[in-house]
Amino acid sequence: MDLKNITHPIRDYLELFDKRFSESVSLEGFFIDDISEYILKQSGKKIRPILTFLSAKITKGVTSQTIRCALILELIHTASLIHDDVIDDSEKRRGKETLNFIWGNNAAVLYGDYIYGKCLEVIETESDFKLLPTLAKITSNLPLGELMQKDVSERLDYSEESYFKVISNKTAAMMEVAAEIGAMSAGAETEDIQSLKSFGYYMGLAFQIRDDILDYFPEFNTGKPFGNDIKEKKITLPLIFLLNESSQKDREEILNFIKQDNKKEKDILNLINRVRDEGFVDRAEEKVMMFCNLAEIQLNRYKDTDAKSSLIELLHSSAKREN
């Protein structure tokens, strides 16, 4: 993903964002600063802040409120990842050791709570308070998505309907709000806010399906073990396609394998190869492109600008990434 090219129209705002983000999670003293320093070093691609800034830029322009909104969303996202790692008992995220692995679950949970609390400190103006319902929505969507995923995994509910409910809350909701809040902070018209909100939603669906597809490619350097979703009994679209096309007997055998707590790596690889060989990964890729097309349609109302070009490039780069 060529982020340098994508972020060119908003590079100055991103620099200010990085400075504000660093300031918001540091200089507390004790070992807290060690955790904050570690978090800052693990900072990812900042796709959500980029989406927020570009959504503001394509409408009436980035404002000081846009920077605060981007900061709040990234703090929420960071805290949610920390808590997810504790819940999943993860030792690594994208190839790096997790907070809970280094400092323990208690410290990780408390630090995640600390980050959530920092969100309120970012609010400065009365107009910021008016955006709270939109920002607060995402704090319930994220854990709701995790709860849904836990439920469908335990019930082995491998239906497309359940899958899309989960990823709509886990991933698409955050992208949706990132784009929506960017437009709102710029003072955009209602129609513009809605179109960018839809853009973010469809982009989020494409992003998550692509992330699930990466689990079927051990050769890609994703920073996580291949077949991790199968190990954790998580529903993914390629596997759903396989189950829906299998005989009752075959389906039961696959589900019995998924239920196992300790799966052999070679058996996981066999299942992955079957999903790939029978074309179900390709079918999932078709869904990715469908949602990309739906997202891009939302931008038809805007004239061609560097912000529009960057949004389109961000969309397709996110959906085609290999890590």
C-alpha positions as CSV (number, residue, x, y, z in Angstrom):
1,M,0.0,0.0,0.0
2,D,1.6,3.3,-1.2
3,L,0.5,5.4,1.8
4,K,2.9,8.2,0.9
5,N,1.0,8.8,-2.3
6,I,-2.4,8.3,-0.7
7,T,-1.8,10.7,2.1
8,H,-0.2,13.4,0.0
9,P,-3.2,15.7,0.2
10,I,-3.4,15.5,4.0
11,R,0.2,15.0,5.0
12,D,0.4,18.1,7.1
13,Y,-2.7,17.1,9.1
14,L,-1.3,13.6,9.6
15,E,1.9,15.0,11.1
16,L,-0.2,17.1,13.5
17,F,-2.3,14.0,14.3
18,D,0.8,11.9,15.1
19,K,2.1,14.6,17.4
20,R,-1.3,14.9,19.2
21,F,-1.6,11.1,19.5
22,S,1.8,10.8,21.0
23,E,1.1,13.5,23.5
24,S,-2.2,11.9,24.5
25,V,-0.7,8.6,25.6
26,S,2.6,9.6,27.2
27,L,4.3,11.3,30.2
28,E,2.3,9.6,33.0
29,G,5.3,8.2,34.8
30,F,5.9,4.7,36.2
31,F,5.9,1.8,33.7
32,I,2.9,3.3,32.0
33,D,5.2,5.3,29.8
34,D,7.0,2.1,28.8
35,I,3.7,0.7,27.6
36,S,2.8,3.9,25.8
37,E,6.2,4.0,24.1
38,Y,5.8,0.4,23.0
39,I,2.3,1.2,21.6
40,L,3.6,4.2,19.6
41,K,6.3,2.1,18.1
42,Q,3.7,-0.5,17.0
43,S,1.6,2.2,15.3
44,G,0.0,0.7,12.1
45,K,-0.9,2.3,8.8
46,K,-3.5,4.7,10.4
47,I,-6.1,3.8,7.8
48,R,-8.9,5.1,9.9
49,P,-7.4,8.6,10.6
50,I,-6.5,8.8,6.9
51,L,-10.1,8.0,6.0
52,T,-11.4,10.7,8.4
53,F,-9.1,13.4,7.0
54,L,-9.8,12.5,3.4
55,S,-13.6,12.5,4.0
56,A,-13.3,16.0,5.4
57,K,-11.0,17.1,2.6
58,I,-13.3,15.9,-0.1
59,T,-16.2,18.0,1.3
60,K,-15.5,21.3,2.9
61,G,-12.0,20.8,4.2
62,V,-10.2,19.5,7.3
63,T,-10.8,21.5,10.5
64,S,-9.4,21.4,14.0
65,Q,-12.4,19.3,15.0
66,T,-11.5,16.7,12.3
67,I,-8.1,16.2,14.0
68,R,-9.8,15.7,17.4
69,C,-12.3,13.2,15.9
70,A,-9.5,11.3,14.2
71,L,-7.7,11.2,17.5
72,I,-10.7,9.9,19.4
73,L,-11.3,7.1,16.9
74,E,-7.7,6.0,16.8
75,L,-7.7,5.9,20.6
76,I,-10.9,3.8,20.6
77,H,-9.4,1.5,18.0
78,T,-6.1,1.1,19.9
79,A,-7.9,0.3,23.2
80,S,-10.2,-2.3,21.4
81,L,-7.2,-4.1,19.9
82,I,-5.5,-4.3,23.4
83,H,-8.7,-5.8,24.9
84,D,-9.1,-8.2,21.9
85,D,-5.6,-9.6,22.5
86,V,-6.4,-10.2,26.2
87,I,-9.7,-12.0,25.3
88,D,-8.0,-14.1,22.6
89,D,-5.0,-14.7,24.8
90,S,-2.8,-13.6,21.9
91,E,0.9,-13.5,22.2
92,K,1.6,-11.6,19.0
93,R,-0.2,-9.1,16.7
94,R,1.2,-8.5,13.3
95,G,4.4,-10.3,14.3
96,K,5.0,-8.2,17.4
97,E,4.5,-9.3,21.0
98,T,1.2,-8.1,22.5
99,L,0.9,-6.0,25.7
100,N,-0.7,-8.8,27.6
101,F,2.2,-11.1,26.7
102,I,4.8,-8.6,28.0
103,W,3.0,-7.0,30.9
104,G,0.3,-9.4,31.7
105,N,-3.5,-9.4,31.3
106,N,-4.3,-7.1,34.2
107,A,-2.0,-4.4,33.1
108,A,-3.2,-4.7,29.5
109,V,-6.9,-4.4,30.4
110,L,-6.2,-1.4,32.7
111,Y,-4.1,0.3,30.0
112,G,-6.9,-0.3,27.5
113,D,-9.4,1.3,29.9
114,Y,-6.9,4.2,30.4
115,I,-6.8,4.7,26.6
116,Y,-10.6,4.8,26.5
117,G,-10.6,7.4,29.2
118,K,-8.2,9.5,27.2
119,C,-10.9,9.9,24.5
120,L,-12.9,12.2,26.8
121,E,-9.9,14.4,27.4
122,V,-9.7,15.2,23.7
123,I,-13.1,16.9,23.6
124,E,-12.8,20.7,23.6
125,T,-15.8,22.5,22.3
126,E,-19.6,22.4,22.4
127,S,-19.7,21.2,18.8
128,D,-17.5,18.3,19.9
129,F,-20.2,17.2,22.3
130,K,-22.8,17.2,19.5
131,L,-20.7,14.5,17.8
132,L,-20.6,12.3,20.9
133,P,-23.6,10.1,19.8
134,T,-21.8,9.2,16.6
135,L,-18.5,8.6,18.4
136,A,-20.2,6.7,21.2
137,K,-21.9,4.4,18.7
138,I,-18.6,2.8,17.8
139,T,-17.7,1.9,21.4
140,S,-20.7,-0.3,21.6
141,N,-20.4,-1.7,18.0
142,L,-16.9,-3.1,18.6
143,P,-17.6,-5.2,21.7
144,L,-21.0,-6.2,20.2
145,G,-19.2,-7.6,17.2
146,E,-16.8,-9.6,19.4
147,L,-19.8,-11.0,21.4
148,M,-21.5,-11.9,18.2
149,Q,-18.4,-13.6,16.9
150,K,-18.0,-15.6,20.1
151,D,-21.7,-16.7,19.9
152,V,-21.6,-17.8,16.3
153,S,-18.3,-19.6,16.8
154,E,-19.6,-21.5,19.8
155,R,-22.8,-22.4,18.0
156,L,-20.8,-23.1,14.8
157,D,-23.3,-20.9,13.0
158,Y,-21.6,-20.8,9.6
159,S,-24.1,-18.7,7.7
160,E,-23.5,-15.7,5.5
161,E,-26.1,-13.7,7.4
162,S,-24.3,-14.2,10.7
163,Y,-20.9,-13.5,9.2
164,F,-21.9,-10.2,7.8
165,K,-23.6,-9.2,11.1
166,V,-20.3,-9.8,12.8
167,I,-18.0,-8.0,10.4
168,S,-20.5,-5.1,10.1
169,N,-20.0,-4.4,13.8
170,K,-16.4,-5.4,14.2
171,T,-14.8,-3.7,11.2
172,A,-17.3,-1.9,8.9
173,A,-18.8,0.1,11.7
174,M,-15.4,1.7,12.5
175,M,-14.7,2.6,8.9
176,E,-18.2,3.9,8.5
177,V,-17.9,6.2,11.5
178,A,-14.4,7.3,10.4
179,A,-15.7,8.6,7.1
180,E,-19.0,9.9,8.5
181,I,-17.3,11.9,11.3
182,G,-14.8,13.3,8.9
183,A,-17.5,14.8,6.8
184,M,-19.5,16.0,9.8
185,S,-16.4,17.7,11.3
186,A,-16.0,19.6,8.0
187,G,-19.6,20.9,8.2
188,A,-20.6,18.9,5.1
189,E,-24.2,18.7,3.8
190,T,-26.4,15.8,4.9
191,E,-26.2,14.1,1.4
192,D,-22.4,14.2,1.5
193,I,-22.2,12.8,5.0
194,Q,-24.5,9.9,4.0
195,S,-22.5,9.1,0.9
196,L,-19.2,9.0,2.7
197,K,-20.7,7.0,5.6
198,S,-21.8,4.4,3.0
199,F,-18.4,4.6,1.4
200,G,-16.7,3.8,4.8
201,Y,-19.2,0.9,5.4
202,Y,-18.6,-0.8,2.1
203,M,-14.8,-0.3,2.4
204,G,-14.9,-1.9,5.9
205,L,-16.7,-5.0,4.5
206,A,-14.2,-5.3,1.7
207,F,-11.3,-4.8,4.1
208,Q,-12.4,-7.5,6.6
209,I,-13.2,-10.1,3.9
210,R,-9.8,-9.5,2.5
211,D,-8.2,-9.9,5.9
212,D,-10.0,-13.2,6.3
213,I,-8.8,-14.3,2.9
214,L,-5.2,-13.7,3.9
215,D,-5.6,-16.4,6.5
216,Y,-5.7,-18.9,3.6
217,F,-2.3,-17.9,2.3
218,P,0.6,-19.1,4.5
219,E,3.0,-17.6,2.0
220,F,1.9,-14.0,2.7
221,N,3.7,-12.2,5.5
222,T,0.7,-11.1,7.5
223,G,2.3,-11.2,10.9
224,K,0.0,-13.8,12.2
225,P,0.1,-17.6,11.9
226,F,-1.7,-19.1,8.9
227,G,-5.0,-20.8,9.6
228,N,-5.4,-18.8,12.8
229,D,-9.1,-18.2,12.2
230,I,-9.7,-22.0,11.8
231,K,-7.7,-22.6,15.0
232,E,-9.9,-20.2,16.9
233,K,-13.1,-21.5,15.3
234,K,-13.9,-18.2,13.7
235,I,-16.3,-18.0,10.8
236,T,-14.9,-16.7,7.5
237,L,-16.5,-16.3,4.2
238,P,-14.4,-18.9,2.2
239,L,-15.2,-21.6,4.8
240,I,-18.9,-20.7,4.7
241,F,-18.9,-21.1,1.0
242,L,-17.3,-24.6,1.3
243,L,-19.8,-25.7,4.0
244,N,-22.8,-24.5,2.0
245,E,-21.6,-26.5,-1.0
246,S,-20.8,-29.7,0.9
247,S,-22.9,-32.7,1.5
248,Q,-24.5,-33.2,4.9
249,K,-21.9,-35.9,5.8
250,D,-19.0,-33.8,4.5
251,R,-20.3,-30.7,6.3
252,E,-20.5,-32.6,9.6
253,E,-17.0,-33.9,9.3
254,I,-15.7,-30.4,8.6
255,L,-17.6,-29.0,11.6
256,N,-16.3,-31.7,13.9
257,F,-12.8,-30.8,12.8
258,I,-13.4,-27.1,13.5
259,K,-14.8,-28.0,17.0
260,Q,-11.4,-29.5,18.0
261,D,-9.3,-27.4,20.3
262,N,-6.0,-28.8,19.3
263,K,-5.8,-29.1,15.6
264,K,-2.7,-30.4,13.8
265,E,-1.1,-28.0,11.4
266,K,-1.1,-30.4,8.5
267,D,-4.8,-30.9,8.9
268,I,-5.4,-27.2,8.9
269,L,-3.3,-26.8,5.8
270,N,-5.3,-29.6,4.1
271,L,-8.5,-27.7,4.8
272,I,-7.0,-24.5,3.6
273,N,-5.8,-26.1,0.4
274,R,-9.2,-27.6,-0.2
275,V,-10.9,-24.2,0.2
276,R,-8.5,-22.6,-2.2
277,D,-8.5,-25.5,-4.8
278,E,-12.3,-25.6,-5.0
279,G,-12.5,-21.9,-5.8
280,F,-14.1,-20.6,-2.6
281,V,-11.3,-18.0,-1.9
282,D,-12.0,-16.7,-5.4
283,R,-15.7,-16.4,-4.6
284,A,-14.8,-14.4,-1.5
285,E,-12.5,-12.2,-3.7
286,E,-15.5,-11.5,-5.9
287,K,-17.4,-10.2,-2.8
288,V,-14.4,-7.9,-2.0
289,M,-14.6,-6.4,-5.5
290,M,-18.4,-6.1,-5.3
291,F,-18.1,-4.0,-2.1
292,C,-15.3,-2.0,-3.6
293,N,-17.5,-1.1,-6.5
294,L,-20.4,-0.2,-4.2
295,A,-18.0,2.0,-2.2
296,E,-16.6,3.8,-5.3
297,I,-20.1,4.5,-6.5
298,Q,-20.6,6.6,-3.4
299,L,-18.0,9.0,-4.6
300,N,-19.6,9.7,-8.0
301,R,-21.2,12.9,-6.6
302,Y,-17.8,14.5,-6.2
303,K,-15.7,16.2,-8.8
304,D,-12.2,14.8,-9.5
305,T,-9.7,16.0,-6.9
306,D,-6.6,14.7,-5.2
307,A,-8.8,13.8,-2.2
308,K,-11.2,11.7,-4.3
309,S,-8.3,10.0,-6.0
310,S,-6.7,9.2,-2.6
311,L,-10.0,7.8,-1.3
312,I,-10.3,5.5,-4.3
313,E,-6.7,4.4,-4.0
314,L,-7.1,3.8,-0.2
315,L,-10.1,1.7,-0.9
316,H,-8.5,-0.6,-3.5
317,S,-5.2,-0.8,-1.7
318,S,-6.9,-1.9,1.5
319,A,-8.9,-4.5,-0.4
320,K,-5.9,-5.9,-2.3
321,R,-3.2,-5.9,0.4
322,E,-1.1,-8.9,1.2
323,N,-0.3,-7.9,4.8
